[in-house]
Amino acid sequence: MTEIKTVQPDAKGRIALGALAKGISSFVITEDADGRIILDPRVEIPAREQWLFKNKPAMKQVQKGLKDSAKGKISKRNEFN
């Protein structure tokens, strides 16, 4: 594990994460047997997009499409209306 920086809690026990928390909506906090506090970052998705994460075949198609696009494997189709 790489140490990024050392921080000190303020008078109320708060720690500012600053840029380390960019794009993160919440953290799950756990404490291991050695007393280390572990922050597991979470991001939220809109409820209307939750279906995609529950539909494995659809998610595989989206991931394949993204990989193909990154490789330049794209084709133009008629516009969807």
C-alpha positions, -999 to 999 in steps of 0.1 A, spaced: 0 0 0 14 34 -9 12 63 15 -3 93 -3 -1 119 25 -4 123 63 -34 142 77 -45 153 111 -80 154 124 -94 188 134 -108 195 169 -141 177 160 -122 146 146 -128 154 110 -102 148 82 -103 166 50 -96 144 20 -96 171 -6 -87 159 -41 -85 123 -29 -123 123 -27 -129 138 -62 -157 119 -79 -166 99 -48 -201 102 -33 -195 82 -1 -172 59 17 -178 26 36 -156 27 67 -142 -4 83 -115 -11 109 -92 -41 106 -78 -62 134 -47 -39 137 -69 -8 142 -64 6 107 -93 26 94 -101 17 58 -122 40 35 -138 21 6 -149 47 -19 -184 44 -35 -201 61 -64 -238 63 -69 -256 57 -101 -290 72 -111 -319 48 -104 -328 49 -141 -294 33 -150 -295 6 -123 -311 -19 -148 -279 -20 -168 -259 -32 -138 -284 -59 -131 -286 -71 -167 -254 -90 -174 -259 -96 -211 -267 -59 -217 -237 -48 -196 -214 -72 -216 -226 -56 -248 -220 -21 -235 -185 -31 -224 -177 -47 -257 -190 -16 -275 -167 6 -254 -137 -16 -261 -145 -17 -298 -149 21 -299 -115 26 -281 -99 4 -308 -115 25 -335 -139 -3 -345 -169 18 -352 -194 20 -380 -218 48 -389 -255 39 -389 -286 59 -396 -295 84 -369 -319 72 -343 -351 93 -340 
